[in-house]
Amino acid sequence: MKLGVLALQGDFAEHGSALRRLDVEVVEVRLPRHLEGLSGLIIPGGESTTISRLLREYGLLAPIRERVQRGMPLMGTCAGAIVMAKTAIGLHQENLGLMDITVRRNAFGRQVDSFEADLEIPALGAPPLHAVFIRAPTIETVQPGVEVLARLADGTVVAARQGHLLALVFHPELTADPRFHAYFLRMAEQATTPGQEPVVAAGSGDPSRP
Ligand code: GLN
C-alpha cells in the first residue's frame, strides 16, 4: 500500500512517520508525477492559504481533483480540511473544493488559539481520542451524504467523512494514537480492493451488453 502526503508546506513529516509506523510506503507529493500509483493522499496541517497557493503554482489542483473524483481516498487535517472543503469561509484562494462541507478558518478565535480535548468517536470505538487543536477551523455545515464522526461537547463538528473523503480539524499526526491513520488506511484498502468497487448490476439496461 502506497500513500501520498502532500509535502508543499505544513507538518507532512509527522504524517509520514505516523503512516510508516503502520508499515505503509509513503510518497512525499510535490509534483503531479508523484501522484502516480498512490492509493490515497493526505493533506497535512499548516497554512491553508499557502498550501492552496502552492497547489496552484505546482500544477497540482487539477490532477488531485481528477484522481479524487475517480475514487482516490483523501484525508485532510486542519489546514488540509480547509483545502478539501467546497466552501471555506476566510480562505481567499482557490482550493480543491471536493467535500460537501462548509468550514470556517480560525473559528475558535484568539483566546482559545490552541486546546486539547478528548473526543468520543463511535467509528474508532473506545477509548476517547485525545485531539490537539491548533488555530483550527470548524466544520460549520455538512451537506447530505456527509457523516459526522466527532463533535466537541458543545456540538461543534470536528471530524466528518463523505465516502472516500475524510476531514479532521485537529491533528492526529501530533499524538501517538494511530487510530485515524489506520482508519484512513482501511478506506484506502477498500477503495483498491477489486471486489469493493461499484459493480454494474446484471441486466441494468445497457443494450450493448448480452
Ligand atoms: N489556521 C490555519 C489555516 O487557516 C490552520 C492551522 C493548522 O493547520 N494547524 O490554514
Boltz pocket constraint, residues with backbone or C-beta under 6 A from the ligand:
constraints:
  - pocket:
      binder: B
      contacts: [[A, 44], [A, 45], [A, 46], [A, 47], [A, 48], [A, 49], [A, 77], [A, 78], [A, 79], [A, 80], [A, 82], [A, 105], [A, 106], [A, 134], [A, 135], [A, 136], [A, 137]]
      max_distance: 6.0
